[in-house]
């Protein structure tokens, strides 16, 4: 009966970045005490947005405003959508790519349409002035500035 079982084939590797993660998990469970590189690779996997096709977004804050910085290299301004709601900023990138192959007589013999969509939602801890948000896109970097709402300060008796 064991003759009919498939042999393990190490050539069928798991595609990146999952391959590194699975190898690190195998090392983690085969060793008595995990070394630092295994734990670091696990942290890198879960903190990186790239394995899932996302983009990086960073939130900075000062007393008056929030500043969201997203890196979108190679993206055209027309493909970016920004939605500012009460306590979060949502950034979406939607791109359509058409690949056309032609023969010697310029007759199309293959055409492929592909859609690419990525999004990130950045939560904000305090209410904001939605109507006063501004965005700037330059050299693949999107910068969104959103003013905070000013609350009324009261004195304690």
N, C-alpha and C positions, 0 to 999 in steps of 0.2 A: 504493500500500500504506500509506503514511503517513496517508492519509485515514481509515483505519479504526481508528487508534489513539485511545484516549480522551484527551481533553484533561485537563491537570492542573487539578484543582479545589481551590482553596485554601479553599473553604467547608467541605470535609470536614476539619475540624481534629481533632486528637487531644485527647481529654478530659484535664482537669486530673488530676494534676500532671504527667502525662507530656508534655503540650503544651509547658510551659515548659522541660522537660528537653531535648526534641527540638529546640526552637528554639535553646537554648543550644549544643547539640552542632553544629547547622548553622553558627552564628556562629563556634564554635571552629575548625571545619575550613575556613571560608572566609577567615579572617583569618590574616595572617602570624604575629602574636604575640597570643595570647589575652589579653584584658583580665581584670582581677580579678573583675568581676561574673560572667563566664562560669564561671570556676573556682569562685566562691562558690556559684552556683546548682547546680553539679554536687555540691559538698559537701553542700548543703542537701538535695538529693534523696536521697542515700544515707544521710544521718544521721537523716532524719526517718522515724518509724514511721507517720505518718499516711497516706502514699500507699497503703499496703497494709492499712489498716483496723485498725491496732494501737493501742496506748496507750503512753504513756511510763512508764518505770520507771527509778528511780535507785537505785544502791547506795551506801550510806555504811558506813563501817567504823571501829571504834575497837578498843582492845586487847581488850575483852571480848566484843564482839558485832558482828553485821552488822545493818544496818537497810535494808530494801528499802521504797521509797516509790513507789507506783503511783498515777497520776491516772486516776480512773474516773468522770468527771462523768456524772450521770444514770443510773448503774447502781445497782440495788438490791442490798443485801447478800446476799440469797438467790440471786442469779445468779453470785456469785463463788465459785470453787473454788481452794483453795491446797493445793499438794502440796510438802512439804519432804522432800527426799532427802539423801543423804550430802553432796554438794557442790553442790547447786543448789536454787533455789526456783522452782517453776512456778506461774504465776497464770493462770487461765482464766476467761473471762466467757462465759456461755452465756445468751442471752436469746431468748425466744419472743414474737413480737408477732402479734396477731390483729387484722386490720382487717375490720370488718363494715359493709356498707352495707344500709340498710333502706329500703323504700318508705313511702308515707304510712300504710299499714295496719300498720306495724311488722313486715312480713314481710321476711325476709332474702332479698335477691336476689344478693348477692355477698359472699363471705367469702374472705379471703386470710390464710394463715399464713406467717410469715417467721421464720427462725432466724438469729440473729446470733451468731457465735463468734469470739472473739479470745483470744490467749494470748501470754504472754512467759515465757521461761525466763531466770533470772538465775544465772549461774555464780558459785560462791564459791571462793576460793582455798585455804581451809583447812577441815578437817573441823569439823562442827558438832554440837551437842546437839539432835538432831531432836525429841525429846520435850518440850523446854523452849521451843519456838518459840511466840510469841504474835502475834496479829494484831488490829488495831483499824481500823475503818472509820468515818470521820467526814467529812461535807461533801464527799463524792466523792474522798477521799484514803484509800488503803489503806496502812497502815504495818505491816510485818511485822518483828519483832525476833527474831533467831536467835542464841543464845549460841554462842561458839566453844568447841570442845573444848580442854581444857588438856592439853598434853603434859607429859611428865616431863622436867625440866631435869636435865642431868648436868654434873658438873664435869670439866674436862680436867686430867689429871695431867701 
